[in-house]
Amino acid sequence: MATQKHGLARGLTNYGDMDFSLYLRRANAASMGYGRDPLSKPVIGIADTASGFNNCHRHVPEMIEAVKRGVLMTGGLPIVFPTISLGETFLNPTSMMYRNLMSMDSEEMIQAQPMDAAVMIGGCDKTLPAQLMGAANANIPIISLITGPQLTGHSEGERLGACTDCRRFWGKFRAGEIDQAGIDKIESRLVTTAGTCAVMGTASTMACITEALGMALPGTAAIPATHADRLRASEASGAQAVVLASSDKDNSLIPNRIITPKSVENALRVLLAIGGSTNAIIHLTAVAGRLGIPIPLTQLNILSDETPVLIDLKPTGEHYMEDLFKAGGLGVVLRELKHLLNLDCMTVTGQTLGERLEVEPEYVDRTVVRSLDDPIQPMGGLVALFGSLAPKGAILKRSAADPKLFETEGRAVVFSSLEDLSLRIDDPALDVEENDILILQNAGPKSDAAMPEAGYLPIPKKLARAGVKDMVRISDARMSGTAYGTIVLHVTPEAAVGGPLALVKNGDRIKISVKNRSLDLLISEEEMQNRLKKLHIKSPPKYHRGYKKLYYDTVLQADGGCDFDFLRDPSLL
């Protein structure tokens, strides 16, 4: 009996008698109403990430039913299991702190429970990367099923989508351009459906990256959450999971045969072409790092110089994710990039990327997706900067920035923490001018704040009311993919571990040069060393138990994907 190594016979609980273990497992499965015949079929696990604290996943129960339908009609047995759910706006101090926990939960539940393949449903910002990180070392096939973006809302004839428009209107409110009643009205009309942010924020970026990697079915990244095609994609994902589960185990399409150096390079190309979120660099670095695949920021710059921005979506353009879906989806972008991509990469369909693109529909709306010879911007959306202020790199989303600020030298206005920022940014007495450079310290992964999306420093109120729309802002924090502006992020090493960012003082001169890929603190090496000797590094928060202790003891810097050191492949440490 126990020679069977699929379905419920996988990974038997060890009581010292494997035949008894299988007998007991079947008996307990029978208590849930399963007949003997279904228990002999391939088991497809379905990761359920629905939560009352995650509006992006409100429709997951309906998607689960569609996945089940696909599994059953293809001859498998669907079994749903829960994992952690990360609702971006509902977590404190930040969902980023819990991404690694969700990745561990996902990995362990896939490995510990008897399933022949799994469909992992996710969408909200940190959920998809957590699932990919958890799936990376799985020894069974995994299909990522993306929850999809929201539809846009409307207010007085204006189209609205979270969360780029929420930031735009909040900026107007801070500048006094709209009143309290106006901002209250906008608040009720920004997020009107289930799904992830309606723009090319982190969630949509990671959806596109997941499809580009080959971990999701073709054409599924951009389908709106409430569209019937989203349910058809769910059904098809369930059906394909059974196909993968039934394949020859020696040639099974487990994740490490799909997530490879070549497919990771494809994903980077797509990230650059879509003007995607800066967060994606950290997430993709973490996913690839689980498999020993490095993503040096120097490689990002090389690819960025070769890969133009092709999509006209907010926060850098005019359109929304539902428009990308109508325009032809990610497949249109992949087709434009074809000669730059590694076409021999495998996908969860069992086809290579090249085989997929041979049958990709030809329709495209050129107002949303440009051709390679008529790009929105000639180079990629992201660029890495290095220098005395960021020895191990920093990231700028140049597609969302003001080119007039790309070559800037200015006076530093320093905020030592998020609390300091909150207290002083709107002080009328704040010594700040339009050409200054705002600096936020102690907001990186080892700080009390645990690297929140706080890099989008607000324009000081007195400048905002004078009409200032953008300034250079630099921090070791992250920025929401829905945000925009000339904002330098992920400065590494961070201030909390004694990086050069911690040495910056009010009045120092800072120089940024996108052309030279540089970011420098303009003080002498001698002065740098003197400040370093006097620097008092605040110890990380003292947690003596629980997950937060694990986090602060083991979290890596941004160039390590902010993963835990013991989860990253040892070859990269």
C-alpha positions as CSV (number, residue, x, y, z in Angstrom):
1,M,0.0,0.0,0.0
2,A,2.7,2.5,1.0
3,T,4.7,2.1,-2.2
4,Q,2.3,4.6,-3.8
5,K,4.1,8.0,-3.8
6,H,1.5,10.3,-5.1
7,G,-1.7,11.9,-3.8
8,L,-2.4,11.3,-0.1
9,A,0.6,8.9,0.0
10,R,3.1,11.7,-0.3
11,G,5.1,12.6,2.8
12,L,3.4,10.2,5.2
13,T,3.3,11.0,8.9
14,N,5.8,8.6,10.5
15,Y,4.3,6.3,13.1
16,G,6.9,3.6,12.4
17,D,4.6,1.7,10.1
18,M,4.0,3.4,6.7
19,D,1.1,1.2,5.7
20,F,-0.6,2.2,9.0
21,S,0.2,5.8,8.3
22,L,-1.6,5.7,4.9
23,Y,-4.5,3.7,6.3
24,L,-4.9,6.3,9.1
25,R,-4.6,9.3,6.7
26,R,-7.3,7.8,4.5
27,A,-9.6,7.2,7.4
28,N,-9.3,10.8,8.5
29,A,-9.8,12.0,4.9
30,A,-13.0,9.9,4.8
31,S,-14.2,11.8,7.9
32,M,-14.4,14.8,5.6
33,G,-16.7,13.0,3.2
34,Y,-14.2,11.9,0.6
35,G,-15.0,8.6,-1.2
36,R,-12.2,6.0,-1.8
37,D,-12.0,6.8,-5.6
38,P,-11.3,10.5,-5.3
39,L,-8.5,9.8,-2.8
40,S,-6.6,7.8,-5.5
41,K,-6.5,10.9,-7.8
42,P,-3.6,13.4,-8.0
43,V,-4.0,16.0,-5.2
44,I,-3.8,19.6,-6.2
45,G,-3.3,22.0,-3.3
46,I,-4.9,25.4,-3.5
47,A,-3.4,28.1,-1.4
48,D,-6.2,30.3,0.1
49,T,-5.0,33.8,0.9
50,A,-8.4,35.3,1.5
51,S,-8.7,37.5,4.6
52,G,-11.0,40.1,6.1
53,F,-7.8,42.3,6.3
54,N,-7.0,42.1,2.6
55,N,-9.4,43.9,0.3
56,C,-7.2,42.9,-2.7
57,H,-8.2,39.3,-2.1
58,R,-11.9,39.8,-1.5
59,H,-12.8,37.6,-4.5
60,V,-10.4,34.8,-3.8
61,P,-13.2,32.4,-2.6
62,E,-14.9,32.7,-6.0
63,M,-11.5,32.0,-7.7
64,I,-11.0,29.0,-5.5
65,E,-14.3,27.5,-6.7
66,A,-13.2,28.0,-10.3
67,V,-9.8,26.3,-9.6
68,K,-11.6,23.4,-8.1
69,R,-13.8,23.1,-11.1
70,G,-10.7,23.0,-13.4
71,V,-9.0,20.3,-11.2
72,L,-12.1,18.1,-11.0
73,M,-12.9,18.2,-14.7
74,T,-9.3,17.2,-15.5
75,G,-9.3,14.2,-13.1
76,G,-7.6,15.6,-9.9
77,L,-8.7,16.1,-6.3
78,P,-8.6,19.8,-5.2
79,I,-7.8,20.4,-1.5
80,V,-7.7,24.0,-0.2
81,F,-5.3,25.0,2.5
82,P,-4.8,28.4,4.1
83,T,-1.6,30.5,4.3
84,I,-0.8,33.9,5.7
85,S,-2.4,36.8,3.8
86,L,-0.7,40.2,3.6
87,G,-3.0,43.1,3.1
88,E,-0.7,46.0,2.4
89,T,-2.5,48.8,4.2
90,F,-3.7,46.8,7.1
91,L,-0.3,45.7,8.5
92,N,2.0,47.4,11.1
93,P,4.8,48.4,10.9
94,T,4.8,47.3,7.2
95,S,3.8,44.3,5.1
96,M,7.5,44.0,4.1
97,M,8.3,42.8,7.5
98,Y,6.0,39.8,7.1
99,R,6.8,39.0,3.4
100,N,9.5,36.5,4.6
101,L,7.1,35.0,7.1
102,M,4.5,34.3,4.4
103,S,7.2,32.9,2.2
104,M,8.2,30.4,4.9
105,D,4.6,29.5,5.6
106,S,4.0,28.9,1.9
107,E,7.1,26.8,1.5
108,E,6.5,24.7,4.5
109,M,2.8,24.0,3.8
110,I,3.6,23.0,0.3
111,Q,6.4,20.6,1.4
112,A,4.7,19.2,4.5
113,Q,1.2,18.4,3.1
114,P,0.4,15.7,0.6
115,M,-0.1,17.3,-2.8
116,D,1.2,16.6,-6.3
117,A,1.0,20.1,-7.5
118,A,-0.3,23.4,-6.2
119,V,-2.1,26.5,-7.4
120,M,-1.1,29.6,-5.3
121,I,-3.6,32.4,-5.4
122,G,-2.2,35.8,-4.6
123,G,-1.9,39.4,-5.8
124,C,-1.5,42.0,-3.1
125,D,1.9,43.7,-3.0
126,K,4.1,41.3,-0.9
127,T,1.9,38.2,-1.5
128,L,3.1,37.3,-4.9
129,P,6.8,37.7,-4.1
130,A,6.3,35.8,-0.9
131,Q,4.6,32.9,-2.7
132,L,7.3,32.8,-5.4
133,M,10.0,32.8,-2.7
134,G,8.3,30.0,-1.0
135,A,7.7,28.0,-4.2
136,A,11.3,28.4,-5.5
137,N,12.6,25.2,-3.8
138,A,9.4,23.2,-4.0
139,N,9.7,19.7,-5.4
140,I,6.3,19.8,-7.0
141,P,4.9,21.9,-9.9
142,I,3.5,25.3,-8.8
143,I,1.2,27.6,-10.8
144,S,0.8,31.2,-9.6
145,L,-2.8,32.4,-10.0
146,I,-2.9,36.2,-9.9
147,T,-5.9,37.9,-8.3
148,G,-5.9,40.8,-10.8
149,P,-6.2,44.6,-10.7
150,Q,-9.2,46.6,-9.6
151,L,-11.4,48.4,-12.1
152,T,-11.2,52.2,-12.0
153,G,-13.7,54.4,-10.2
154,H,-15.0,57.8,-11.2
155,S,-15.7,61.2,-9.5
156,E,-17.3,64.1,-11.3
157,G,-16.3,62.9,-14.7
158,E,-12.7,62.1,-13.7
159,R,-11.4,58.5,-13.8
160,L,-9.8,57.3,-10.5
161,G,-7.5,54.4,-9.6
162,A,-5.8,53.5,-6.4
163,C,-3.3,54.3,-5.5
164,T,-1.6,56.8,-7.8
165,D,-4.7,59.0,-7.8
166,C,-5.0,58.8,-4.0
167,R,-1.5,60.2,-3.8
168,R,-2.2,62.9,-6.4
169,F,-5.3,64.1,-4.6
170,W,-3.6,63.9,-1.2
171,G,-0.9,66.2,-2.6
172,K,-3.6,68.6,-3.7
173,F,-5.2,68.5,-0.3
174,R,-1.8,69.2,1.4
175,A,-1.3,72.1,-1.0
176,G,-4.7,73.6,-0.2
177,E,-6.1,73.0,-3.7
178,I,-9.0,70.9,-2.4
179,D,-10.8,71.0,1.0
180,Q,-11.8,68.4,3.5
181,A,-15.1,67.7,1.9
182,G,-13.4,67.2,-1.4
183,I,-10.8,64.7,-0.1
184,D,-13.6,62.8,1.8
185,K,-15.5,62.5,-1.5
186,I,-12.4,61.2,-3.3
187,E,-11.7,58.7,-0.5
188,S,-15.0,57.0,-1.0
189,R,-14.5,56.7,-4.8
190,L,-10.9,55.6,-5.2
191,V,-11.2,51.8,-4.5
192,T,-14.5,50.5,-5.8
193,T,-13.9,46.8,-6.6
194,A,-12.0,43.8,-5.4
195,G,-8.4,43.4,-6.7
196,T,-5.0,45.0,-6.5
197,C,-4.1,48.6,-7.3
198,A,-5.4,49.7,-10.7
199,V,-2.1,51.1,-11.9
200,M,1.4,49.7,-12.5
201,G,2.2,49.6,-8.8
202,T,4.1,46.8,-7.1
203,A,1.2,44.3,-7.3
204,S,0.7,44.8,-11.0
205,T,4.5,44.8,-11.6
206,M,4.9,41.5,-9.7
207,A,1.9,40.1,-11.7
208,C,3.8,40.9,-14.9
209,I,7.0,39.6,-13.6
210,T,5.4,36.3,-12.5
211,E,4.0,35.8,-16.0
212,A,7.3,36.8,-17.6
213,L,9.1,34.2,-15.4
214,G,6.8,31.6,-16.8
215,M,5.1,30.8,-13.4
216,A,1.6,31.9,-14.4
217,L,-0.5,31.0,-17.4
218,P,0.0,33.3,-20.4
219,G,-2.2,36.3,-20.6
220,T,-3.2,36.2,-16.9
221,A,-1.3,39.2,-15.4
222,A,-3.5,42.0,-16.5
223,I,-7.0,40.5,-16.4
224,P,-9.2,42.6,-14.1
225,A,-10.1,41.0,-10.8
226,T,-13.9,41.1,-11.5
227,H,-13.7,40.0,-15.1
228,A,-15.1,36.6,-16.1
229,D,-11.7,35.9,-17.8
230,R,-10.2,35.9,-14.3
231,L,-12.5,33.0,-13.4
232,R,-11.7,31.2,-16.6
233,A,-8.0,31.7,-15.9
234,S,-8.6,30.2,-12.5
235,E,-10.3,27.2,-14.0
236,A,-7.5,26.8,-16.6
237,S,-4.9,27.0,-13.8
238,G,-6.5,24.2,-11.9
239,A,-6.7,22.1,-15.1
240,Q,-3.1,22.7,-16.0
241,A,-2.0,21.8,-12.4
242,V,-3.4,18.3,-12.9
243,V,-1.5,18.0,-16.2
244,L,1.7,19.0,-14.5
245,A,1.0,16.7,-11.6
246,S,0.5,13.8,-13.9
247,S,3.7,14.3,-15.9
248,D,6.9,12.2,-15.7
249,K,8.4,13.1,-12.3
250,D,12.0,13.1,-13.8
251,N,10.9,15.9,-16.2
252,S,8.4,17.6,-13.9
253,L,8.2,21.3,-14.3
254,I,9.1,22.2,-10.7
255,P,9.9,25.9,-10.1
256,N,13.6,25.6,-10.3
257,R,13.3,24.5,-13.9
258,I,11.3,27.6,-14.7
259,I,13.0,30.2,-12.5
260,T,16.4,30.2,-14.1
261,P,19.1,32.8,-14.8
262,K,17.6,33.3,-18.3
263,S,14.0,33.7,-17.1
264,V,15.1,36.1,-14.4
265,E,16.8,38.2,-17.1
266,N,13.5,38.1,-19.0
267,A,11.7,39.3,-15.9
268,L,14.2,42.2,-15.5
269,R,13.6,43.2,-19.1
270,V,9.9,43.2,-18.6
271,L,10.3,45.2,-15.3
272,L,12.2,47.9,-17.2
273,A,9.9,48.0,-20.2
274,I,6.7,48.4,-18.1
275,G,8.2,51.2,-16.0
276,G,7.5,48.9,-13.0
277,S,7.9,49.3,-9.3
278,T,11.2,49.8,-7.5
279,N,10.0,47.2,-5.0
280,A,10.3,44.6,-7.7
281,I,14.1,44.7,-7.6
282,I,14.1,43.7,-3.9
283,H,11.4,41.0,-4.5
284,L,13.0,39.5,-7.6
285,T,16.4,39.6,-5.9
286,A,14.9,37.6,-3.1
287,V,13.1,35.1,-5.3
288,A,16.2,34.5,-7.5
289,G,18.4,34.4,-4.4
290,R,16.5,31.4,-3.0
291,L,18.0,29.5,-6.1
292,G,21.4,31.0,-6.0
293,I,20.8,33.4,-9.0
294,P,22.5,36.7,-8.4
295,I,21.0,40.1,-9.6
296,P,23.8,42.6,-9.4
297,L,22.6,46.2,-9.8
298,T,25.3,46.7,-12.4
299,Q,23.4,44.1,-14.6
300,L,20.2,46.1,-14.1
301,N,21.9,49.2,-15.5
302,I,23.2,47.3,-18.5
303,L,19.7,45.9,-19.3
304,S,18.1,49.3,-18.6
305,D,20.3,51.0,-21.2
306,E,19.1,48.5,-23.8
307,T,15.4,48.2,-22.8
308,P,12.9,51.1,-23.5
309,V,9.8,51.9,-21.6
310,L,6.8,50.7,-23.7
311,I,3.7,51.0,-21.5
312,D,1.8,54.3,-20.9
313,L,0.3,53.4,-17.5
314,K,0.1,55.4,-14.3
315,P,2.0,56.3,-12.3
316,T,4.3,57.3,-15.2
317,G,1.7,57.6,-17.9
318,E,-2.0,58.1,-18.5
319,H,-3.7,54.6,-18.5
320,Y,-4.6,51.9,-16.1
321,M,-4.2,48.1,-15.9
322,E,-7.7,47.4,-17.3
323,D,-6.5,49.4,-20.4
324,L,-3.4,47.1,-20.7
325,F,-5.7,44.1,-20.6
326,K,-7.9,45.6,-23.4
327,A,-4.7,46.5,-25.3
328,G,-3.5,42.9,-25.5
329,G,-2.0,42.3,-22.1
330,L,1.6,41.5,-21.2
331,G,1.9,39.3,-24.3
332,V,2.0,42.5,-26.4
333,V,5.0,43.7,-24.5
334,L,6.7,40.3,-24.7
335,R,6.2,40.3,-28.4
336,E,7.8,43.8,-28.7
337,L,10.8,42.6,-26.6
338,K,11.1,39.3,-28.4
339,H,14.6,39.8,-29.9
340,L,15.9,40.8,-26.4
341,L,14.4,37.8,-24.6
342,N,15.6,34.3,-23.9
343,L,13.0,32.4,-25.8
344,D,14.0,28.9,-24.7
345,C,12.8,29.5,-21.1
346,M,10.1,27.0,-20.0
347,T,6.7,28.0,-18.7
348,V,4.1,26.3,-16.6
349,T,2.2,25.4,-19.8
350,G,5.0,23.1,-20.8
351,Q,5.8,25.4,-23.7
352,T,8.8,27.6,-24.1
353,L,8.4,31.4,-24.2
354,G,9.2,31.4,-27.9
355,E,6.5,28.8,-28.6
356,R,4.1,31.0,-26.7
357,L,4.9,34.1,-28.7
358,E,4.5,32.2,-32.0
359,V,0.7,32.1,-31.3
360,E,0.4,35.4,-29.4
361,P,-2.6,37.4,-30.7
362,E,-1.6,40.2,-32.9
363,Y,-4.0,42.9,-31.7
364,V,-2.5,45.8,-29.8
365,D,-3.7,49.3,-28.8
366,R,-0.7,51.6,-29.5
367,T,-2.0,54.3,-27.3
368,V,-1.3,52.0,-24.3
369,V,1.6,49.8,-25.6
370,R,4.1,51.4,-27.9
371,S,6.3,49.7,-30.4
372,L,10.0,49.1,-29.8
373,D,10.9,51.8,-32.4
374,D,8.5,54.3,-30.9
375,P,9.0,54.0,-27.1
376,I,7.7,56.2,-24.4
377,Q,11.2,56.5,-23.1
378,P,14.4,55.2,-24.8
379,M,15.8,53.5,-21.7
380,G,14.3,51.4,-18.9
381,G,12.3,52.7,-16.1
382,L,14.8,51.9,-13.3
383,V,18.4,52.8,-12.8
384,A,20.9,52.0,-10.1
385,L,23.2,54.6,-8.6
386,F,26.5,54.1,-6.8
387,G,28.9,56.4,-4.9
388,S,30.1,57.6,-1.6
389,L,26.5,57.9,-0.3
390,A,25.5,54.4,-1.6
391,P,28.5,52.1,-1.9
392,K,26.3,49.1,-2.6
393,G,23.7,50.9,-4.6
394,A,20.4,52.8,-4.6
395,I,17.5,52.8,-7.0
396,L,15.8,55.6,-8.9
397,K,12.6,55.1,-10.9
398,R,13.6,57.5,-13.6
399,S,10.4,56.9,-15.6
400,A,8.5,58.5,-12.7
401,A,11.0,61.3,-12.1
402,D,11.5,64.8,-13.4
403,P,14.4,64.7,-15.9
404,K,15.3,68.3,-15.0
405,L,16.4,66.9,-11.6
406,F,18.6,64.1,-13.0
407,E,21.8,66.1,-12.7
408,T,21.4,67.9,-9.4
409,E,23.7,69.2,-6.6
410,G,21.9,70.5,-3.6
411,R,21.9,71.2,0.1
412,A,20.8,68.3,2.4
413,V,17.8,68.8,4.7
414,V,18.0,65.8,7.0
415,F,15.3,63.9,8.9
416,S,16.7,61.4,11.3
417,S,13.6,59.1,11.4
418,L,10.0,58.8,10.3
419,E,9.0,60.4,13.6
420,D,11.3,63.4,13.0
421,L,9.9,63.7,9.4
422,S,6.3,63.7,10.7
423,L,7.1,66.3,13.3
424,R,9.0,68.8,11.1
425,I,8.0,68.4,7.4
426,D,5.1,70.9,7.7
427,D,6.7,73.2,10.2
428,P,6.5,76.8,8.6
429,A,9.9,77.4,10.2
430,L,11.6,74.5,8.4
431,D,14.8,75.7,6.7
432,V,14.1,74.3,3.2
433,E,14.1,75.6,-0.3
434,E,12.9,74.1,-3.6
435,N,16.5,73.2,-4.8
436,D,17.4,71.4,-1.5
437,I,17.6,67.6,-1.3
438,L,15.4,65.9,1.4
439,I,17.2,63.1,3.3
440,L,15.4,60.5,5.4
441,Q,17.6,58.3,7.6
442,N,16.8,55.1,9.6
443,A,14.0,53.7,7.5
444,G,15.8,50.7,6.1
445,P,15.2,47.0,6.9
446,K,17.2,47.0,10.2
447,S,15.5,50.2,11.5
448,D,12.6,50.4,13.9
449,A,10.4,51.1,10.9
450,A,11.5,47.9,9.1
451,M,11.7,49.5,5.6
452,P,8.2,50.9,5.0
453,E,7.0,52.6,1.8
454,A,8.0,55.9,3.3
455,G,10.5,57.0,0.6
456,Y,7.8,59.1,-1.0
457,L,8.6,62.0,1.3
458,P,6.0,64.6,1.1
459,I,6.9,68.0,-0.3
460,P,7.1,70.4,2.7
461,K,3.7,72.1,3.0
462,K,5.0,75.6,2.6
463,L,6.7,74.6,-0.7
464,A,3.7,72.6,-1.9
465,R,1.5,75.6,-1.4
466,A,4.0,77.7,-3.3
467,G,3.5,75.3,-6.3
468,V,6.5,73.0,-5.9
469,K,5.6,69.6,-7.3
470,D,8.9,67.6,-7.1
471,M,12.2,67.6,-5.3
472,V,15.1,65.1,-5.0
473,R,14.4,62.9,-2.0
474,I,16.8,60.2,-0.8
475,S,16.3,57.5,1.8
476,D,17.0,53.8,2.7
477,A,13.2,53.2,2.7
478,R,11.1,51.8,-0.1
479,M,8.4,53.6,-2.2
480,S,5.0,52.3,-3.3
481,G,5.0,51.3,-6.9
482,T,2.0,53.6,-7.3
483,A,4.1,56.7,-6.3
484,Y,6.1,59.1,-8.5
485,G,8.7,61.7,-8.2
486,T,12.5,62.1,-8.2
487,I,13.1,59.7,-5.4
488,V,16.2,57.7,-4.6
489,L,15.5,54.6,-2.6
490,H,17.1,51.5,-1.0
491,V,20.3,53.3,-0.2
492,T,22.7,50.5,0.9
493,P,24.1,50.1,3.4
494,E,21.3,51.7,5.4
495,A,21.7,54.2,8.1
496,A,20.7,51.9,10.9
497,V,23.8,49.7,10.3
498,G,26.2,52.7,10.0
499,G,26.0,53.3,6.2
500,P,27.1,56.6,4.8
501,L,23.5,57.8,4.8
502,A,23.8,58.0,8.6
503,L,26.6,60.5,8.3
504,V,24.7,63.2,6.4
505,K,24.2,66.4,8.2
506,N,22.0,69.4,7.5
507,G,23.7,71.7,5.0
508,D,25.9,69.0,3.4
509,R,26.1,69.0,-0.4
510,I,24.7,66.0,-2.2
511,K,25.2,65.3,-5.9
512,I,23.1,63.0,-8.0
513,S,23.9,62.2,-11.6
514,V,21.7,59.8,-13.5
515,K,24.0,60.1,-16.5
516,N,27.0,58.9,-14.4
517,R,24.9,56.5,-12.3
518,S,26.3,58.3,-9.2
519,L,25.1,59.4,-5.8
520,D,27.7,61.2,-3.6
521,L,28.0,62.9,-0.3
522,L,30.4,65.8,-1.1
523,I,32.6,65.8,2.0
524,S,36.2,64.7,2.2
525,E,37.2,61.2,3.0
526,E,38.9,62.5,6.2
527,E,35.6,64.2,7.3
528,M,33.8,61.0,6.4
529,Q,36.1,58.9,8.7
530,N,35.8,61.5,11.5
531,R,32.0,61.4,11.4
532,L,32.1,57.6,11.3
533,K,34.2,57.5,14.4
534,K,31.7,59.7,16.3
535,L,28.7,57.9,14.9
536,H,26.5,56.3,17.5
537,I,24.7,53.4,15.9
538,K,21.4,52.7,17.5
539,S,21.0,49.1,18.2
540,P,18.2,47.3,16.4
541,P,14.9,47.0,18.3
542,K,15.4,44.5,21.1
543,Y,13.0,41.7,20.7
544,H,13.6,38.6,22.8
545,R,11.1,36.3,21.3
546,G,8.9,35.6,18.3
547,Y,9.0,36.5,14.7
548,K,10.4,40.0,15.2
549,K,13.4,38.7,16.9
550,L,14.0,36.3,14.0
551,Y,13.5,39.2,11.6
552,Y,16.0,41.6,13.1
553,D,18.6,38.9,13.8
554,T,18.7,37.6,10.2
555,V,17.3,40.2,7.7
556,L,19.7,41.2,4.9
557,Q,20.1,44.5,3.2
558,A,18.3,45.6,0.0
559,D,21.0,44.1,-2.2
560,G,20.2,40.7,-0.6
561,G,16.5,41.2,-1.3
562,C,15.8,41.8,2.4
563,D,15.5,38.1,2.7
564,F,16.7,36.2,5.8
565,D,20.3,35.1,5.6
566,F,19.4,31.4,6.3
567,L,16.9,31.3,3.4
568,R,19.1,32.8,0.8
569,D,21.3,30.3,-1.2
570,P,24.6,30.1,0.7
571,S,26.5,30.7,-2.6
572,L,25.3,34.3,-2.5
573,L,26.2,35.2,1.1
